[in-house]
Amino acid sequence: MSFDVHVQRFVDGEAARADGTFVGALLAPHVARTDPNFDFAELRFDDGTADLYGIDDPGGGFMVNHVSSQQAWALLADVAVRAGMTVMPAGAAPMIATEAMRMHLPDGLAHQAVVVTSATDILRCLAEG
């Protein structure tokens, strides 16, 4: 899938930082290569790859695209659950890990958000459009 997926933490309706060291540690086992000129990392999994932009400071938010791996979706679900970040695929509802995160989303996103905790949840939401 080649659409952009933004991942960002929100607090009180505003973009906020997640723990960058923690988020980086979640991503690190999957980083196959980086290109500092583009703040880019190729993530590699047993079942495919994904491109990530924002690897230098993932706690400030990042974007993935060209996701060809169910394990990559599982990683995004894990980041949402463990780092309290919202997964926002282009053309789909924002995805939050808990109902408590809904009140922190910006105006206009809260009512659209769906709760996801796994790759299966994310893929189901993407299929539903």
C-alpha positions as MATLAB code, in Angstrom:
seq = 'MSFDVHVQRFVDGEAARADGTFVGALLAPHVARTDPNFDFAELRFDDGTADLYGIDDPGGGFMVNHVSSQQAWALLADVAVRAGMTVMPAGAAPMIATEAMRMHLPDGLAHQAVVVTSATDILRCLAEG';
ca = [
       0.000    0.000    0.000;
       1.576    3.246   -1.080;
      -0.538    5.896    0.650;
       0.870    8.028    3.466;
       0.215    7.106    7.096;
       1.014    9.796    9.655;
       1.655    8.810   13.259;
       1.386   11.558   15.893;
       0.655   11.930   19.588;
      -1.978   14.467   20.655;
      -2.629   16.114   24.012;
      -5.540   18.480   24.592;
      -6.218   18.819   20.878;
      -2.655   19.746   19.959;
       0.204   17.785   18.420;
       2.506   16.633   21.206;
       5.719   14.699   21.607;
       5.819   11.043   22.492;
       8.886    9.618   24.222;
      11.275    9.644   21.252;
      13.730    7.238   22.832;
      10.944    4.743   23.508;
       9.420    5.076   20.027;
      12.877    4.772   18.476;
      13.474    1.591   20.475;
      10.218    0.105   19.135;
      11.257    0.913   15.558;
      14.969    0.040   15.826;
      14.761   -3.753   15.395;
      13.170   -3.210   11.994;
      15.458   -0.504   10.585;
      17.317   -2.038    7.634;
      18.912    1.166    6.357;
      18.698    4.923    6.789;
      19.343    8.000    4.679;
      19.979   11.007    6.938;
      19.634   13.401    3.976;
      15.930   12.555    3.820;
      15.277   11.637    7.503;
      14.402    8.233    6.026;
      14.525    4.620    7.176;
      13.596    1.449    5.353;
      11.857   -0.883    7.766;
      12.230   -4.573    7.011;
      10.054   -7.420    8.294;
       9.826  -11.148    7.578;
       6.850  -10.475    5.297;
       7.831   -7.210    3.590;
       8.966   -3.623    4.067;
       7.785   -0.086    4.778;
       9.358    3.346    4.245;
       9.507    5.682    7.248;
      10.192    9.421    7.242;
      11.015   11.093   10.544;
      13.445    8.502   11.887;
      15.695   11.165   13.443;
      12.960   12.208   15.903;
      10.100    9.692   15.827;
       8.677   11.013   19.098;
       7.779   14.215   17.249;
       5.692   12.206   14.776;
       6.572   10.312   11.633;
       5.124    9.098    8.365;
       5.197    5.687    6.702;
       4.280    4.643    3.183;
       4.847    1.773    0.743;
       3.752   -0.653    3.466;
       3.962   -4.186    2.079;
       3.939   -6.049    5.373;
       1.280   -7.114    7.848;
       4.039   -7.034   10.480;
       4.552   -3.325    9.691;
       0.873   -2.712   10.494;
       1.376   -4.685   13.712;
       4.302   -2.408   14.578;
       2.149    0.697   14.010;
      -0.550   -0.775   16.241;
       2.095   -1.465   18.890;
       3.381    2.121   18.667;
      -0.190    3.385   19.067;
      -0.825    1.189   22.102;
       2.528    1.573   23.855;
       3.427    5.186   22.965;
      -0.065    6.688   22.865;
       0.221    7.833   19.270;
      -2.584    8.171   16.713;
      -2.272    6.366   13.367;
      -3.711    8.518   10.555;
      -3.825    6.849    7.130;
      -4.705    9.116    4.194;
      -8.349    8.626    3.287;
      -9.264    6.636    6.413;
     -10.413    7.360    9.945;
      -7.800    8.254   12.568;
      -6.896    5.210   14.643;
      -6.428    5.384   18.408;
      -5.420    2.643   20.828;
      -7.830    3.490   23.647;
     -11.081    5.364   24.070;
      -9.256    7.690   26.500;
      -7.137    9.015   23.613;
     -10.244   10.349   21.835;
     -10.549   13.420   24.098;
      -7.018   14.488   23.139;
      -7.621   14.567   19.387;
      -8.047   17.893   17.568;
     -11.538   19.145   16.760;
     -12.989   17.251   13.827;
     -10.976   14.075   14.392;
     -12.464   12.780   17.640;
     -15.838   11.755   16.217;
     -14.174    9.945   13.269;
     -11.578    8.013   15.285;
     -11.731    4.252   15.667;
     -10.038    2.138   18.316;
      -7.434   -0.327   17.019;
      -4.989   -2.552   18.880;
      -3.684   -4.896   16.172;
      -2.702   -5.175   12.519;
      -5.985   -6.986   11.927;
      -7.924   -3.997   13.298;
      -5.971   -1.554   11.134;
      -6.382   -3.609    7.969;
     -10.105   -4.011    8.629;
     -10.500   -0.235    8.992;
      -8.537    0.371    5.799;
     -10.691   -2.118    3.897;
     -13.837   -0.404    5.177;
     -12.464    2.874    3.844;
];
